[in-house]
Amino acid sequence: MSTWRCHICNKTSDKKENVCTHCGVSNTYVLDGKFNEKELIKIWKDFCAGKYFTLNPDKEHVTMISKGVLINEEKFGLKLCPCRLRDGSKERDMELICPCNFFKQDVWREQKRCWCGLFVKKV
């Protein structure tokens, strides 16, 4: 039997879900396994497909963020944003999982990017 895992919050399921029942993000389930940097960036690109935001065109910036996210996953078991500080509480950590809910952030409204600049509004 295959195990599917939400690449955002790590919730597992025996079937591929359209929307994660834990974090509420759509189209996030992939076959379970660790991702390398290239695979993670592809997942982020797929996440942006058909939306009004995209990955930052600065490839070095995207690579830096992906490395930080993967380090955090190794250390804490979650793909946490490397640019924001965690306080160790489950509730706070869930807000820092990449991609976070950047639409509710002031920086999105004012600068049209997520907090760390990984996702930017399409021009």
C-alpha positions as CSV (number, residue, x, y, z in Angstrom):
1,M,0.0,0.0,0.0
2,S,1.3,3.5,-0.9
3,T,1.5,6.2,1.7
4,W,0.8,9.8,0.7
5,R,2.2,12.7,2.6
6,C,1.3,16.3,2.6
7,H,4.6,18.0,1.7
8,I,3.5,21.1,3.8
9,C,2.6,19.7,7.2
10,N,3.7,16.0,6.9
11,K,0.2,14.5,7.5
12,T,0.0,11.0,6.0
13,S,-2.9,9.3,4.3
14,D,-3.4,6.0,2.5
15,K,-4.9,8.0,-0.5
16,K,-4.0,11.2,-2.3
17,E,-6.2,14.0,-1.0
18,N,-7.2,17.1,-3.0
19,V,-7.0,19.2,0.1
20,C,-5.0,18.4,3.2
21,T,-7.4,17.9,6.1
22,H,-4.8,19.1,8.6
23,C,-3.3,22.3,7.1
24,G,-6.0,23.0,4.5
25,V,-3.7,23.5,1.6
26,S,-4.7,22.1,-1.8
27,N,-2.7,19.8,-4.1
28,T,0.0,19.0,-1.6
29,Y,0.0,15.2,-1.3
30,V,3.0,13.4,-2.8
31,L,4.2,9.8,-2.3
32,D,5.9,9.6,1.0
33,G,9.6,10.2,1.1
34,K,12.3,12.7,1.7
35,F,12.8,15.4,-0.9
36,N,16.1,16.8,-2.1
37,E,16.4,20.5,-3.0
38,K,15.5,20.1,-6.6
39,E,12.4,18.1,-5.8
40,L,11.3,20.6,-3.2
41,I,11.6,23.5,-5.7
42,K,9.6,21.6,-8.3
43,I,6.9,21.0,-5.7
44,W,6.8,24.7,-4.9
45,K,6.6,25.5,-8.7
46,D,3.6,23.1,-8.9
47,F,2.0,24.7,-5.9
48,C,2.2,28.1,-7.8
49,A,0.6,26.7,-11.0
50,G,-2.5,28.6,-12.0
51,K,-2.3,31.0,-9.1
52,Y,-1.6,34.7,-9.1
53,F,1.8,34.3,-7.4
54,T,5.0,32.5,-8.4
55,L,8.4,31.5,-7.1
56,N,10.8,34.4,-6.8
57,P,12.7,34.6,-10.1
58,D,16.0,35.0,-8.2
59,K,17.1,31.3,-8.3
60,E,19.9,31.9,-5.7
61,H,17.3,33.2,-3.2
62,V,15.0,30.2,-3.9
63,T,17.9,27.8,-3.5
64,M,18.9,29.4,-0.2
65,I,15.3,29.1,1.2
66,S,15.0,25.5,0.1
67,K,18.2,24.6,1.9
68,G,17.0,26.3,5.1
69,V,13.6,24.5,4.8
70,L,15.2,21.1,4.4
71,I,17.6,21.8,7.4
72,N,14.6,22.7,9.5
73,E,12.8,19.5,8.4
74,E,15.8,17.5,9.5
75,K,16.0,19.3,12.8
76,F,12.4,19.7,13.7
77,G,10.4,17.3,11.5
78,L,8.5,20.1,9.7
79,K,9.4,22.2,6.7
80,L,9.6,25.4,8.6
81,C,10.4,28.7,7.1
82,P,14.1,29.4,7.7
83,C,13.6,33.2,7.9
84,R,11.2,33.2,10.9
85,L,11.9,32.2,14.5
86,R,9.9,29.4,16.1
87,D,9.0,29.4,19.8
88,G,8.7,25.6,20.0
89,S,4.9,25.5,20.4
90,K,3.0,23.2,18.0
91,E,0.5,26.0,17.2
92,R,3.2,28.6,16.4
93,D,5.3,26.1,14.4
94,M,2.3,25.2,12.2
95,E,2.1,28.9,11.2
96,L,5.7,28.8,10.1
97,I,5.4,25.8,7.7
98,C,6.5,26.7,4.2
99,P,4.5,27.7,2.3
100,C,2.9,29.6,5.2
101,N,-0.4,31.5,4.8
102,F,1.3,34.5,3.4
103,F,-1.9,36.1,2.2
104,K,-2.7,37.3,5.7
105,Q,0.7,38.9,6.2
106,D,1.2,42.7,6.0
107,V,4.3,42.1,3.8
108,W,2.1,40.4,1.2
109,R,-0.4,43.3,1.1
110,E,2.3,46.0,1.1
111,Q,5.2,44.4,-0.9
112,K,3.4,41.5,-2.8
113,R,5.7,38.8,-1.5
114,C,5.7,36.3,1.3
115,W,7.7,37.1,4.5
116,C,10.9,35.5,3.2
117,G,10.4,36.4,-0.4
118,L,10.1,32.9,-1.7
119,F,6.7,33.6,-3.3
120,V,6.0,36.8,-5.1
121,K,3.0,38.2,-7.0
122,K,3.0,37.6,-10.7
123,V,3.5,40.7,-12.8
